[in-house]
Amino acid sequence: KPASLSTTRRETLKLKDDLGHYEQLIAQEKRTLGVTSEQVTLMKQKILHTRKNMGGVNAARENQAMIQKQIRILENRLDKALVKFNEALAYNKKLRDEIDDLRRERVVSD
């Protein structure tokens, strides 16, 4: 029995050593978990702050919609200006033709 008692003591000591080692690992993991949780909280705050500065969750979509609307408005203005310009060109051509006709009549009548 003394041999088995010695073996039991050795096993007990080994288990105590293992217990200490695992307790240290657990403590280290708890510290790591605490740091990680803190970092997650900070990142969530940064995300919320950034979203607030951007104008909310849909800010990019809303900005894109506003830009598209502005583009449509400007294209419409351009189309109207082009129509007006073409009308002015046509009217100028008509006036030039009339001037040419009047000059020809004057030359003929002189």
GULUM-126518 format. One line per field, with one value per residue: residue in one letter; x negated, y negated, z of N, C-alpha, C in turn. Coordinates in nm, 4 decimals, m for minus. Example, Ala and Ser with C-alpha at 12.3 -4.5 7.8 and 13.67 -1.06 7.14 Angstrom:
// residues 2
rest: c(A, S)
n_east: c(m1.3190, m1.2850)
n_north: c(0.5690, 0.2250)
n_up: c(0.7800, 0.7080)
ca_east: c(m1.2300, m1.3670)
ca_north: c(0.4500, 0.1060)
ca_up: c(0.7800, 0.7140)
c_east: c(m1.3200, m1.2900)
c_north: c(0.3300, m0.0030)
c_up: c(0.7800, 0.7870)
END
This chain:
// residues 110
rest: c(K, P, A, S, L, S, T, T, R, R, E, T, L, K, L, K, D, D, L, G, H, Y, E, Q, L, I, A, Q, E, K, R, T, L, G, V, T, S, E, Q, V, T, L, M, K, Q, K, I, L, H, T, R, K, N, M, G, G, V, N, A, A, R, E, N, Q, A, M, I, Q, K, Q, I, R, I, L, E, N, R, L, D, K, A, L, V, K, F, N, E, A, L, A, Y, N, K, K, L, R, D, E, I, D, D, L, R, R, E, R, V, V, S, D)
n_east: c(m0.0797, m0.2047, m0.3298, m0.1199, m0.0068, m0.2028, m0.1973, 0.0607, 0.0311, m0.1528, 0.0039, 0.2031, 0.0559, m0.0252, 0.2239, 0.2958, 0.1040, 0.1796, 0.4312, 0.3659, 0.2331, 0.4425, 0.6174, 0.4714, 0.4745, 0.7504, 0.7889, 0.6320, 0.7738, 1.0121, 0.9246, 0.8506, 1.1001, 1.2328, 1.0889, 1.1433, 1.4227, 1.4404, 1.3199, 1.5064, 1.7288, 1.6306, 1.5953, 1.8607, 1.9654, 1.8168, 1.9139, 2.1857, 2.1529, 2.0324, 2.2369, 2.4299, 2.3067, 2.3003, 2.5623, 2.7472, 2.8662, 2.9558, 2.8302, 2.6431, 2.7914, 2.9996, 2.8547, 2.7603, 3.0031, 3.0801, 2.8794, 2.9280, 3.1785, 3.1104, 2.9478, 3.1393, 3.2964, 3.1118, 3.0505, 3.2988, 3.3231, 3.1117, 3.2063, 3.4300, 3.2999, 3.1518, 3.3575, 3.4638, 3.2386, 3.2114, 3.4506, 3.3980, 3.1830, 3.3165, 3.4971, 3.3153, 3.2034, 3.4240, 3.4627, 3.2210, 3.2535, 3.4717, 3.3503, 3.1567, 3.3285, 3.4491, 3.2249, 3.1619, 3.3913, 3.3623, 3.1302, 3.2223, 3.4233, 3.2836)
n_north: c(0.1205, m0.1276, m0.2021, m0.2547, m0.4618, m0.6562, m0.6910, m0.7898, m1.0305, m1.1578, m1.1770, m1.3410, m1.5747, m1.6358, m1.6833, m1.9058, m2.0874, m2.0960, m2.2042, m2.4622, m2.5591, m2.5582, m2.7336, m2.9683, m2.9936, m3.0288, m3.2711, m3.4363, m3.4174, m3.5352, m3.7972, m3.8595, m3.8368, m4.0456, m4.2690, m4.2445, m4.2717, m4.5335, m4.6612, m4.5961, m4.7372, m5.0000, m5.0136, m4.9840, m5.2222, m5.4022, m5.3367, m5.4082, m5.6819, m5.7597, m5.6943, m5.8708, m6.1151, m6.0915, m6.1077, m5.9150, m5.5743, m5.5360, m5.7299, m5.7346, m5.6229, m5.8083, m6.0386, m5.9634, m5.9455, m6.2132, m6.3266, m6.2032, m6.3125, m6.5816, m6.5622, m6.4837, m6.7170, m6.9080, m6.7977, m6.8236, m7.1023, m7.1555, m7.0307, m7.1933, m7.4360, m7.3717, m7.3285, m7.5856, m7.7203, m7.5957, m7.6795, m7.9538, m7.9512, m7.8590, m8.0682, m8.2788, m8.1877, m8.2054, m8.4836, m8.5641, m8.4567, m8.6123, m8.8649, m8.8235, m8.7828, m9.0376, m9.1937, m9.0947, m9.1732, m9.4517, m9.4872, m9.4063, m9.5918, m9.8283)
n_up: c(0.0000, 0.0547, m0.1812, m0.3544, m0.2183, m0.2411, m0.5171, m0.5439, m0.4082, m0.5760, m0.8059, m0.7055, m0.6486, m0.9095, m1.0245, m0.8750, m0.9647, m1.2352, m1.1999, m1.1027, m1.3266, m1.5166, m1.3904, m1.4152, m1.6956, m1.7352, m1.5982, m1.7612, m2.0033, m1.9225, m1.8808, m2.1428, m2.2654, m2.1348, m2.2322, m2.5056, m2.5052, m2.4212, m2.6393, m2.8386, m2.7468, m2.7696, m3.0494, m3.1352, m3.0364, m3.1916, m3.4455, m3.4208, m3.3754, m3.6161, m3.7988, m3.7088, m3.7684, m4.0450, m4.1063, m4.0507, m4.1003, m4.3605, m4.5045, m4.7172, m4.9259, m4.9401, m5.0044, m5.2565, m5.3927, m5.3844, m5.5394, m5.7867, m5.8416, m5.8678, m6.0919, m6.2842, m6.2861, m6.3800, m6.6313, m6.7528, m6.7596, m6.9349, m7.1689, m7.2223, m7.2663, m7.4928, m7.6778, m7.6888, m7.7905, m8.0425, m8.1562, m8.1689, m8.3502, m8.5779, m8.6195, m8.6642, m8.9042, m9.0693, m9.0646, m9.1847, m9.4388, m9.5240, m9.5238, m9.7215, m9.9408, m9.9525, m10.0114, m10.2635, m10.4035, m10.3881, m10.5357, m10.7837, m10.8295, m10.8427)
ca_east: c(0.0000, m0.2826, m0.3589, 0.0013, 0.0112, m0.2979, m0.1436, 0.1778, m0.0198, m0.2088, 0.1161, 0.2683, m0.0299, m0.0166, 0.3560, 0.2922, 0.0265, 0.2654, 0.5366, 0.3056, 0.2082, 0.5714, 0.6696, 0.4004, 0.5293, 0.8849, 0.7724, 0.5817, 0.8846, 1.1069, 0.8672, 0.8633, 1.2420, 1.2631, 1.0307, 1.2187, 1.5543, 1.4193, 1.2956, 1.6341, 1.8103, 1.5755, 1.6245, 2.0042, 1.9824, 1.7626, 2.0076, 2.3025, 2.1110, 2.0120, 2.3695, 2.4959, 2.2437, 2.3375, 2.7034, 2.8308, 2.8344, 2.9888, 2.7745, 2.5810, 2.8999, 3.0692, 2.7658, 2.7608, 3.1323, 3.0770, 2.7896, 3.0006, 3.2832, 3.0426, 2.9055, 3.2589, 3.3348, 3.0148, 3.0689, 3.4221, 3.2887, 3.0287, 3.2942, 3.5087, 3.2094, 3.1200, 3.4761, 3.4677, 3.1268, 3.2458, 3.5542, 3.3316, 3.1085, 3.4123, 3.5489, 3.2059, 3.1930, 3.5383, 3.4342, 3.1142, 3.3144, 3.5509, 3.2543, 3.1005, 3.4338, 3.4645, 3.1074, 3.1767, 3.4961, 3.3051, 3.0362, 3.3031, 3.4975, 3.1905)
ca_north: c(0.0000, m0.2507, m0.2406, m0.3138, m0.5904, m0.7464, m0.7179, m0.8753, m1.1644, m1.2166, m1.2132, m1.4554, m1.6905, m1.6671, m1.7420, m2.0417, m2.1680, m2.1167, m2.2968, m2.5962, m2.5985, m2.5890, m2.8560, m3.0793, m3.0052, m3.0857, m3.4125, m3.5045, m3.4249, m3.6342, m3.9289, m3.8781, m3.8587, m4.1812, m4.3648, m4.2315, m4.3311, m4.6786, m4.7034, m4.5850, m4.8503, m5.1208, m5.0109, m5.0114, m5.3662, m5.4697, m5.3140, m5.4925, m5.8209, m5.7798, m5.6948, m5.9960, m6.2210, m6.0736, m6.1393, m5.7983, m5.4492, m5.5460, m5.8559, m5.7155, m5.6025, m5.9361, m6.1284, m5.9188, m5.9839, m6.3584, m6.3524, m6.1618, m6.4115, m6.7024, m6.5324, m6.4916, m6.8582, m6.9750, m6.7475, m6.8850, m7.2413, m7.1512, m7.0016, m7.3138, m7.5365, m7.3288, m7.3552, m7.7316, m7.7543, m7.5506, m7.7704, m8.0799, m7.9274, m7.8512, m8.2045, m8.3537, m8.1435, m8.2636, m8.6266, m8.5767, m8.4313, m8.7307, m8.9724, m8.7914, m8.8096, m9.1827, m9.2453, m9.0591, m9.2613, m9.5848, m9.4848, m9.3952, m9.7159, m9.9404)
ca_up: c(0.0000, 0.0525, m0.3194, m0.4114, m0.1501, m0.3045, m0.6502, m0.5259, m0.3741, m0.6982, m0.8926, m0.6423, m0.6729, m1.0518, m1.0471, m0.8184, m1.0602, m1.3520, m1.1579, m1.1007, m1.4657, m1.5804, m1.3283, m1.4800, m1.8313, m1.7230, m1.5627, m1.8799, m2.0987, m1.8714, m1.9107, m2.2872, m2.2909, m2.0884, m2.3277, m2.6308, m2.4831, m2.4182, m2.7770, m2.9101, m2.7026, m2.8319, m3.1923, m3.1508, m3.0163, m3.3099, m3.5562, m3.3972, m3.3943, m3.7597, m3.8625, m3.6707, m3.8477, m4.1856, m4.1228, m4.0288, m4.1684, m4.5023, m4.5550, m4.8490, m5.0217, m4.9544, m5.0792, m5.3956, m5.4498, m5.4040, m5.6526, m5.9069, m5.8650, m5.9168, m6.2293, m6.3687, m6.2982, m6.4672, m6.7677, m6.8029, m6.7937, m7.0548, m7.2826, m7.2509, m7.3223, m7.6285, m7.7605, m7.7079, m7.8775, m8.1772, m8.2063, m8.2023, m8.4739, m8.6877, m8.6408, m8.7265, m9.0436, m9.1401, m9.0820, m9.2847, m9.5697, m9.5589, m9.5560, m9.8530, m10.0393, m9.9649, m10.0820, m10.4050, m10.4597, m10.4010, m10.6475, m10.9042, m10.8512, m10.8707)
c_east: c(m0.0839, m0.3129, m0.2379, 0.0308, m0.0803, m0.2489, m0.0246, 0.1346, m0.0763, m0.0967, 0.1893, 0.1882, m0.0235, 0.1171, 0.3621, 0.2158, 0.1106, 0.3767, 0.4847, 0.2829, 0.3389, 0.6373, 0.6022, 0.4526, 0.6675, 0.8768, 0.7252, 0.6941, 0.9891, 1.0560, 0.8815, 1.0077, 1.2830, 1.2125, 1.1102, 1.3575, 1.5457, 1.3989, 1.4243, 1.7232, 1.7619, 1.6079, 1.7724, 2.0319, 1.9315, 1.8574, 2.1298, 2.2699, 2.0945, 2.1458, 2.4429, 2.4393, 2.2828, 2.4831, 2.7931, 2.7881, 2.8530, 2.9277, 2.7161, 2.6878, 2.9747, 2.9848, 2.7639, 2.8914, 3.1360, 2.9909, 2.8604, 3.1097, 3.2221, 2.9967, 3.0245, 3.3012, 3.2422, 3.0264, 3.1935, 3.3966, 3.2070, 3.1141, 3.3752, 3.4216, 3.1727, 3.2370, 3.4836, 3.3573, 3.1583, 3.3543, 3.4921, 3.2522, 3.2031, 3.4669, 3.4421, 3.1908, 3.3044, 3.5132, 3.3240, 3.1681, 3.3959, 3.4595, 3.1947, 3.2027, 3.4490, 3.3456, 3.1169, 3.2809, 3.4417, 3.2109, 3.1154, 3.3728, 3.4065, 3.1448)
c_north: c(m0.1268, m0.2968, m0.3071, m0.4485, m0.6947, m0.7853, m0.8119, m1.0179, m1.2341, m1.2619, m1.3362, m1.5827, m1.7335, m1.7346, m1.8848, m2.1358, m2.1991, m2.2170, m2.4406, m2.6479, m2.6395, m2.7132, m2.9793, m3.1016, m3.0698, m3.2342, m3.4928, m3.5208, m3.5272, m3.7754, m3.9599, m3.9080, m4.0001, m4.2867, m4.3633, m4.2946, m4.4831, m4.7328, m4.6990, m4.7030, m4.9800, m5.1263, m5.0379, m5.1600, m5.4444, m5.4561, m5.4031, m5.6396, m5.8523, m5.7843, m5.8241, m6.1117, m6.2131, m6.1092, m6.0185, m5.6805, m5.4628, m5.6693, m5.8395, m5.6999, m5.7339, m6.0354, m6.0917, m5.9586, m6.1341, m6.3937, m6.3166, m6.2624, m6.5389, m6.6819, m6.5423, m6.6360, m6.9295, m6.9272, m6.8089, m7.0302, m7.2480, m7.1248, m7.1245, m7.4214, m7.5003, m7.3538, m7.5040, m7.7758, m7.7161, m7.6383, m7.9037, m8.0648, m7.9251, m7.9904, m8.2909, m8.3153, m8.2043, m8.4123, m8.6484, m8.5555, m8.5523, m8.8468, m8.9475, m8.8199, m8.9600, m9.2443, m9.2152, m9.1483, m9.4025, m9.5914, m9.4815, m9.5274, m9.8346, m9.9344)
c_up: c(0.0000, m0.0890, m0.3805, m0.3469, m0.2108, m0.4441, m0.6410, m0.4938, m0.4973, m0.7927, m0.8380, m0.6665, m0.8198, m1.0832, m0.9915, m0.9115, m1.1844, m1.3204, m1.1566, m1.2416, m1.5343, m1.5205, m1.3894, m1.6223, m1.8299, m1.6908, m1.6838, m1.9833, m2.0533, m1.8992, m2.0597, m2.3250, m2.2484, m2.1853, m2.4579, m2.6171, m2.4828, m2.5598, m2.8600, m2.8735, m2.7670, m2.9805, m3.2188, m3.1347, m3.1368, m3.4288, m3.5407, m3.4221, m3.5430, m3.8329, m3.8326, m3.7518, m3.9939, m4.2091, m4.1108, m4.1141, m4.3190, m4.5677, m4.6947, m4.9561, m5.0466, m5.0329, m5.2269, m5.4636, m5.4768, m5.5251, m5.7829, m5.9421, m5.9239, m6.0613, m6.3241, m6.3920, m6.3953, m6.6118, m6.8311, m6.8439, m6.9218, m7.1789, m7.3214, m7.3150, m7.4659, m7.7239, m7.7914, m7.8047, m8.0223, m8.2388, m8.2480, m8.3317, m8.5943, m8.7205, m8.7080, m8.8740, m9.1264, m9.1680, m9.1854, m9.4257, m9.6152, m9.5987, m9.6941, m9.9637, m10.0620, m10.0383, m10.2323, m10.4720, m10.4840, m10.5194, m10.7785, m10.9327, m10.8799, m11.0085)
END
